[in-house]
């Protein structure tokens, strides 16, 4: 696989990872006795999950939703911009790595406060992205 293919795949992966964050705002809240599926709070939602760490911190429901929305939006925007930057979009090309790191950190915080066991893979993805950025690996992704 050549260098430009790896860069394009990484860029598309980061954009997709950001859009997965978007998709979790559309999942319905679990019904009592039903399957407990993961979802994020959104500004249009009134429901929260009492199992979330954020819900158990003594914050108001509005604070739980607002914090989740801000973290969700930060991860989503940072990952999409990082992907566009890695594709070479002017103005973002030099910022893709810091944007990807910011997206990973926002996502990890989001995962911690709004945890669901299905998120173990997402946590792994974020940690691998952070490690790759920190170690500049693979090197071909970081060269011009």
Residue pairs with C-beta under 8 A, 6 or more apart in sequence:
3 140
3 141
3 143
6 138
6 140
6 141
7 86
7 87
7 140
7 141
8 87
10 83
10 86
10 141
11 82
11 83
11 84
11 85
11 86
11 87
11 96
12 83
13 83
14 79
14 80
14 82
14 83
14 86
14 100
14 103
14 129
15 79
15 80
15 83
15 84
17 79
17 103
17 107
17 125
18 75
18 76
18 77
18 78
18 79
18 80
18 82
18 83
18 103
19 76
19 80
20 122
21 40
21 72
21 75
21 76
21 79
21 107
21 110
22 76
24 38
24 39
24 40
24 72
25 39
25 40
25 41
25 42
25 45
25 72
27 37
27 38
27 39
28 37
28 39
29 39
29 45
29 47
29 49
30 36
30 37
30 39
30 49
36 51
36 116
37 116
37 118
38 114
38 116
38 118
38 119
39 49
40 68
40 69
40 72
40 110
40 114
41 48
41 64
41 65
41 68
41 69
41 72
41 114
42 65
42 68
42 69
42 72
43 65
43 66
43 69
45 65
46 61
48 55
48 61
48 64
48 65
49 55
49 114
50 56
51 115
51 116
52 64
52 113
52 114
52 115
53 112
53 113
53 114
53 115
54 64
54 67
54 68
54 113
54 114
55 64
57 64
59 67
67 113
68 110
68 113
68 114
71 106
71 107
71 109
71 110
71 113
72 110
74 102
74 103
74 106
75 103
75 106
75 107
75 110
76 103
77 103
78 99
78 100
78 102
78 103
78 106
79 99
79 100
79 103
79 107
81 92
81 95
81 96
81 99
82 92
82 95
82 96
82 97
82 99
82 100
82 103
83 96
84 92
84 96
85 92
85 93
85 94
85 95
85 96
85 99
86 93
86 96
86 100
86 141
92 99
97 133
97 142
100 129
100 133
101 129
101 130
101 133
103 129
104 126
104 127
104 129
104 130
104 133
105 126
105 130
107 122
107 126
108 123
108 126
108 127
111 119
111 122
111 123
111 126
131 137
132 138
132 141
136 142
